[in-house]
Every structure is written in structure tokens, then in C-alpha cells.
Amino acid sequence: MNKSILTFLLISIFMTSCSNEDTTETLSVVADFETEILLGENQAIVSLKNLSRNATSYSWSFPNGTSDGLNEENPTATYIENGAYTITLVASNGTQTDTKTIEITIDSITENSYVPYRYLENDGIFMYYETENEAVYRSLIPDAFNMPSRMVVFAFFNDFYKLDYGASPYKENALSILVEYQGEEFFHCVYMPVTDEHSMWAGILGLGLPKTMGEIDFYREDPIYRGEALNQLGGTMDMRIDTENYVIDSDAKQALIDLQKLKSLQIRNGKIVVVGNSGGNDNSVIQTAKQYPNRMTLTFGEASLRMNTEEIAFDHPLDLTPSQIIGGFYLKNTIPFGLTGNPF
């Protein structure tokens, strides 16, 4: 090859290489985040949504707060007192760092004076369905409430396996029906066997819940979760959520969200009370689980329910068999909460 041609090629390659290097830009790291506050029992949980750009690692600081995710991308922090707090994020890509600090104000933490203990962790299966047994449905509605435009039942198994103040873990099985009161829809619990006598009396006296003793088992056989219950009259309920390869459609998901937002009414000492979780969170559990994925796990699944009342000689809530399943899911929760029973 001609030496002049070889020299020209080498110069061209060198110039092209230099040109490529010169045009490569180093993207700057930008630390950014936003917060959302969820009120719980005697505490506030702050969810951090990381909006940083061009970063690969993160370090969070929560003075006067606690968190298990100081290096997670989207952690949560817990505060037990009202006040002003700073939250700092340091974002890095290995060579550059950027820092952002936000000050938040928490002023709505309240103490719940009713429940003698808090639920620290629990999991269970939950479903909503329609029924066609109008005679039994009507018989279960107290005189204070009216028949709703649709007959919807909320059924669940819940395992409260971790409580504070030395309270005994227990399991719960329940049926609530949709009722109408003062032109609005509410749920009203009509059936609730439990496995702990203290919980039974606390629910009856404090919240007006129809708690009785029963035998309840809950099985976690991922991807299938199921509950089995036997009440004192010999009636049984077997419920199952199969999460394998299940995809919920948007309409069914929204229907569940809408139903979960409805409040629950009970009658305690002749007066109507609203039963709810402490903290005043108005979101559905589906929305809350999406906001706090490291504290709540919610998985939709195919729901099925079998109930047997052959041993019971009269109309019973377990006679409300499904005619159409609206939807169901498995839920594991690690956000502590208590129960409230405030006058309507």
C-alpha cells in the first residue's frame, strides 16, 4: 500500500475517534423526590417516590424517623410524633453526586383510645360477590338500615399473627352485606367467628361486631391461599384465592376499589357507629398497597367460595352463596393499625 494512503487512513481513524470522544456528554446526576403521608395508629408513614435522574445508587437520611430502607430507591419512613422533619436524599452514579432535602410537616397523628392493642402484621384472603338469596339477605338487615339496590357480600379470612401489648394472635372469618342508610351505601357485618375469646368480647362490646368463637385455619400454599372455618352450629366456609397466572381486568379492579371505599356501620348499644382503621386513610387497600409496596403485598387471584349449612335448621348468613364473583385477592400487611368505632 502507498505510504501516503496509509498515513491518510491512520489520520482519519484517529480524527474520527477523537471526534466521537469529544461529542460524548456526561449526564449530570439530579437528586429529586416527592413524599406522601399515610396516617396509621399513633404514627405516620411517609412514602418516598424517587424522581432522581442519571443516578445508580441512593442514600437517605431521616432524622427523628425510622426506616429499614436507607439505600432503597423508594423507601418509607415512620414517625411517631407530630412535628416538622427533614428528609435528605443523596443520589450518585459512581462519579457524581447530588443532594436534595425536603422538609415535611406532620400534624395529624392521633391516639386511638379504644382498641387495647394494635395489629402489627396480618395476612389473609378477601373477596366480593353478588348473591341471589334475597329472603336471607333481607332477614339480616337491621331495622335501622334499608335494602340496597344490589345484593353484594364481602367475605374474608384474616390471620392477625402479630399484635402488640401482649395480645394473643388470632384468626378471623367474616361476612358483611351491603346496606343502605340515609341514601348512601355501607357494609354491615353479619357474621364473624374468631379464634380468641378476648378478641371476641372486644369486638362485641367495643364495636358492635357479631363475633362468636369458631375453628379457623389459613393456608399459604403459594400461588394458592385458602381458608377453612367451622362455626359453633356446624356451618362451614371454605374460601380460596388462586393467584397463578391471574390478571385482573381494569373494570373488575375498579369495582373492587369502589367497594373497598365504602364505610362499615355497626350498631353498638342501640347507636350506629362507623367501624374503621385508625388514621383516617380513605384509600382502598388496593391503592394503599400500590403506594407502599414494601409494606403491603397484594396479589389478585381467582376467587372461589363454598359454604355449608346442612347442620343449621334456620336461615343463616352462610346461606348467602355466590351467584357472581366480583373479585378477590391475597393481602399481606405490615403497616400497624388499630380499629375505631366512632358515632355516625
PyMOL commands that set and color helices and strands:
alter all, ss='L'
color gray80, all
select helices_A, chain A and resi 3-23+134-139+197-207+250-260+285-291+317-319
alter helices_A, ss='H'
color red, helices_A
select strands_A, chain A and resi 33-40+43-50+57-61+76-79+83-92+97-106+119-131+152-163+170-181+184-194+211-221+224-231+236-242+264-268+271-277+296-308+322-333+339-343
alter strands_A, ss='S'
color yellow, strands_A
deselect
rebuild
show_as cartoon
